[in-house]
C-alpha cells in the first residue's frame, strides 16, 4: 500500500536523521569531560545540549522504533501466537492504546508548549541554552509522528488479517 510505504518512509528518514544526534551526544560529552577535567572549564550550554540531543533522539526516534518493531513488548503469549493472532494483538494495541495515547499527548501538551512559547522559556541555568520552547514543541510532534506510524502499523495488520483468495 502506498500510504503505508509513505508513512514508513517518514519514520525511516526521521529515525536515520535523528540517529546522528547520538554521535553528537558522544562528542559533546567528551568535550564536557575534557573541558572540565583538563582545563577546569564548565560550559553549561554544552552540558544542556547533551540533554537536548537525548530528548530529541528519544522523542523523534519513537516512530522509527515502532516501524522497526524494536519497541518494548511483553511477549509472554505474543511469541506463541500465529501471524493472524499477532496481527490482532498489534491492531488492538494500536487502536486501544497507542492512538489514544498520541491524541492525549497532543491535546495535553498544547497548553504546556503554548505557555513555554508565550514566556519565551529558556534554561533556568545561567549560561544555559535559550529557546527551551523549541525543545518542548517536539512533544506534540513526537505524538503526531508516532500516531502516523501507528496508522501504518494498523493498516499493515488489517492487510494481514484479510482473507487471501485461493487459486
Secondary structure as the mmCIF struct_conf table of DSSP 4:
data_model
#
loop_
_struct_conf.conf_type_id
_struct_conf.id
_struct_conf.beg_label_comp_id
_struct_conf.beg_label_asym_id
_struct_conf.beg_label_seq_id
_struct_conf.end_label_comp_id
_struct_conf.end_label_asym_id
_struct_conf.end_label_seq_id
HELX_RH_AL_P HELX_RH_AL_P1 UNK A 2 UNK A 39
HELX_RH_AL_P HELX_RH_AL_P2 UNK A 44 UNK A 67
TURN_TY1_P TURN_TY1_P1 UNK A 68 UNK A 69
BEND BEND1 UNK A 71 UNK A 71
TURN_TY1_P TURN_TY1_P2 UNK A 76 UNK A 77
HELX_RH_3T_P HELX_RH_3T_P1 UNK A 78 UNK A 80
BEND BEND2 UNK A 81 UNK A 81
HELX_RH_AL_P HELX_RH_AL_P3 UNK A 83 UNK A 93
HELX_RH_PI_P HELX_RH_PI_P1 UNK A 94 UNK A 98
HELX_RH_AL_P HELX_RH_AL_P4 UNK A 99 UNK A 118
TURN_TY1_P TURN_TY1_P3 UNK A 119 UNK A 120
BEND BEND3 UNK A 124 UNK A 125
TURN_TY1_P TURN_TY1_P4 UNK A 126 UNK A 127
BEND BEND4 UNK A 130 UNK A 130
HELX_RH_AL_P HELX_RH_AL_P5 UNK A 132 UNK A 136
TURN_TY1_P TURN_TY1_P5 UNK A 137 UNK A 137
HELX_RH_AL_P HELX_RH_AL_P6 UNK A 138 UNK A 161
BEND BEND5 UNK A 162 UNK A 162
HELX_LH_PP_P HELX_LH_PP_P1 UNK A 163 UNK A 166
#
